Amino acid sequence: MIPDHANERRQQSGRSKPLLRLGLLALLVAAVFLLGIAFARTLDQRPKRGGLVTSVRTLAPVQQRPVTHTATVTVTSTAP
């Protein structure tokens, strides 16, 4: 036969396991909830995109070389 103190130990460990699991599950749920809040706050605090930005530059003209010769090209094509 099984002694009484061994039987009591099994009953106690049998009751404590569901409570331990429930406690760990509650901690896990709380941790996931807090991580979700932290992620949402991070998204809210990121810099907002600016509007349209216009920049104006003035370009100086480039010196052109003088024209030394000209050419005329004539292209004749037939219609298909």
Stockholm file with secondary structure:
# STOCKHOLM 1.0

chainA/1-80         MIPDHANERRQQSGRSKPLLRLGLLALLVAAVFLLGIAFARTLDQRPKRGGLVTSVRTLAPVQQRPVTHTATVTVTSTAP
#=GR chainA/1-80 SS CCCHHHHHHHHHHHHHHHHHHHHHHHHHHHHHHHHHHHHHHHHHHSCCCCCCCCCCCCCCCCCCCCCCCCCCCCCCCCCC
#=GC SS_cons        CCCHHHHHHHHHHHHHHHHHHHHHHHHHHHHHHHHHHHHHHHHHHSCCCCCCCCCCCCCCCCCCCCCCCCCCCCCCCCCC
//
